Amino acid sequence: MIRERYLTARWNNLLSLGLGIPALAYVIVVLSTSSLSEFAGFIGLFVIGAVY
């Protein structure tokens, strides 16, 4: 009963947005600024990819 309540398209969309927007923001920051070295940016992108 609880499972059907939370396994909906609405919850799926909210979780996708909640996980995707921070990753997208990090990618934009890394690609648009040179404050991080290329290797540090790569490591950050790798960690985000591994977590998600």
C-alpha positions in Angstrom: 0.0 0.0 0.0 2.8 2.5 0.9 4.8 1.3 -2.1 2.1 2.2 -4.6 1.8 5.6 -2.9 5.4 6.6 -3.6 6.2 4.8 -6.8 4.5 7.3 -9.1 5.5 9.3 -12.1 5.4 12.5 -9.9 7.9 11.1 -7.4 10.1 9.8 -10.2 10.2 13.3 -11.8 10.9 15.0 -8.5 13.8 12.6 -7.7 15.2 13.1 -11.2 15.1 16.9 -10.8 16.6 16.7 -7.3 19.5 14.6 -8.4 20.0 16.2 -11.9 20.0 19.9 -11.1 23.0 19.9 -8.7 25.0 17.8 -11.2 24.1 20.1 -14.0 25.0 23.2 -12.0 28.4 21.6 -11.1 29.1 20.9 -14.8 28.2 24.4 -15.8 30.5 25.9 -13.1 33.4 23.6 -14.0 33.1 24.3 -17.7 32.6 28.1 -17.4 35.3 29.0 -14.9 38.9 28.3 -14.6 39.1 28.4 -10.8 39.5 24.6 -10.7 42.3 22.8 -12.5 41.3 20.5 -15.3 42.2 17.5 -13.3 40.2 18.6 -10.2 37.2 19.3 -12.5 37.5 15.8 -14.0 37.7 14.2 -10.5 34.6 16.1 -9.4 32.6 15.0 -12.5 33.8 11.4 -12.0 32.6 11.4 -8.4 29.2 12.9 -9.3 28.8 10.3 -12.1 29.7 7.5 -9.8 27.3 8.6 -7.1 24.4 9.1 -9.4 
